[in-house]
Amino acid sequence: MDWLISLAPVLGPLFGAMGVLGGAWMVHRRESRKNRNDERTAQATSYVASVQTVTDGFTQLLEQQRMTNSQTLERVATLETKQTELERKVEVLQEEQRQWRRWKAAAVDYIHQLRARLAKLQGGPPPAPPREIAEDIDDNAT
């Protein structure tokens, strides 16, 4: 046992150094684990942030597409309404045109009858029609 006591000045600092090295190794191990965990947490946070950014981007795109679709539907509805109104107006104008054509045909026929009676009464040719209606009242058309 004396030999052990005689080694105490050597063993004391040696065990002290081993304790310090062991403590330093444990602190190093704890810091390494903490750094790895922090790195993993940072990577996970970065991944979550990137996924959130992509999700937000797609959400914005979908909202823009929905808005564009609703605007397009509104425009189409407006155009269809205008087209329907124009079709009604065209139908009205076509009917008016048919009425004017019927009126013109009846008026030209009436004018021909009047000219024929006038020619019989006067015994000569009827007077020449005015320039504006001369094309419509052609003696050869009767």
C-alpha positions in Angstrom: 0.0 0.0 0.0 3.0 2.3 0.5 3.8 1.9 -3.1 0.3 3.2 -3.9 0.8 6.2 -1.6 4.2 6.9 -3.2 2.5 6.9 -6.6 -0.1 9.5 -5.4 1.8 12.5 -6.6 1.9 10.9 -10.1 -1.5 9.3 -10.1 -3.3 12.3 -8.6 -2.5 14.6 -11.5 -3.0 11.8 -14.0 -6.5 11.0 -12.7 -7.2 14.7 -12.5 -6.1 15.1 -16.1 -8.2 12.0 -17.0 -11.2 13.6 -15.2 -10.7 16.9 -17.0 -10.3 15.1 -20.4 -13.4 13.0 -19.6 -15.4 16.1 -18.7 -14.2 17.9 -21.8 -15.1 14.9 -23.9 -18.6 14.8 -22.3 -19.0 18.6 -22.9 -17.8 18.1 -26.5 -20.2 15.2 -27.0 -23.1 17.3 -25.6 -22.2 20.3 -27.8 -21.9 18.0 -30.9 -25.3 16.5 -30.2 -26.8 19.9 -29.6 -25.2 21.2 -32.8 -26.5 18.2 -34.8 -30.0 18.7 -33.3 -29.8 22.4 -34.1 -28.7 21.6 -37.6 -31.5 19.1 -38.1 -34.0 21.6 -36.6 -32.7 24.3 -38.9 -33.0 22.0 -41.9 -36.5 20.9 -40.9 -37.5 24.6 -40.4 -36.0 25.5 -43.8 -37.9 22.6 -45.4 -41.1 23.6 -43.7 -40.6 27.2 -44.8 -39.9 26.2 -48.4 -43.0 23.9 -48.4 -45.1 26.7 -46.9 -43.8 29.1 -49.6 -44.6 26.6 -52.4 -48.1 26.1 -50.8 -48.7 29.8 -50.6 -47.6 30.2 -54.2 -49.9 27.6 -55.4 -52.7 29.0 -53.3 -52.1 32.4 -54.8 -52.1 30.9 -58.3 -55.4 29.1 -57.7 -57.0 32.3 -56.3 -55.8 34.2 -59.4 -57.1 31.4 -61.7 -60.5 31.5 -59.9 -60.6 35.3 -60.1 -59.7 35.1 -63.8 -62.3 32.4 -64.4 -65.0 34.4 -62.7 -64.1 37.5 -64.6 -64.2 35.5 -67.8 -67.6 34.1 -66.9 -68.9 37.6 -66.2 -67.5 38.8 -69.6 -69.1 35.8 -71.4 -72.4 36.5 -69.7 -72.2 40.1 -70.6 -71.3 39.3 -74.2 -74.2 36.8 -74.4 -76.6 39.4 -73.1 -75.4 41.9 -75.6 -75.6 39.3 -78.4 -79.1 38.5 -77.4 -80.0 42.2 -77.4 -78.4 42.7 -80.8 -80.2 39.7 -82.2 -83.5 41.2 -81.1 -82.6 44.5 -82.6 -81.6 42.8 -85.9 -84.9 40.9 -85.9 -86.8 44.2 -85.4 -84.8 45.9 -88.1 -85.4 43.0 -90.5 -89.1 43.2 -89.8 -89.1 46.9 -90.4 -87.2 46.4 -93.6 -89.8 43.8 -94.8 -92.5 46.3 -93.9 -90.8 49.0 -95.8 -90.3 46.7 -98.8 -94.0 45.8 -98.7 -95.0 49.4 -98.4 -92.7 50.4 -101.2 -94.1 47.7 -103.5 -97.6 48.7 -102.7 -96.8 52.4 -103.2 -95.1 51.7 -106.5 -98.1 49.7 -107.6 -100.4 52.4 -106.5 -98.4 55.1 -108.4 -98.5 52.9 -111.5 -102.3 52.6 -111.2 -102.6 56.4 -110.7 -100.3 57.1 -113.7 -102.4 54.7 -115.8 -105.6 56.5 -114.9 -104.0 59.9 -115.4 -102.8 58.8 -118.8 -106.4 57.6 -119.7 -107.9 60.9 -118.5 -105.4 63.2 -120.2 -105.2 61.1 -123.3 -101.4 61.5 -123.4 -98.3 60.2 -121.7 -98.2 60.7 -117.9 -95.8 63.2 -116.5 -92.3 62.1 -115.8 -91.7 60.9 -112.2 -89.3 62.9 -109.9 -85.6 62.0 -110.0 -85.7 60.5 -106.5 -88.2 57.8 -107.4 -87.6 57.5 -111.2 -85.7 54.2 -110.8 -88.5 52.7 -108.7 -91.2 53.8 -111.1 -90.2 52.4 -114.4 -92.9 52.2 -117.0 -91.5 48.9 -118.2 -91.8 47.4 -114.7 -95.7 47.4 -115.0 
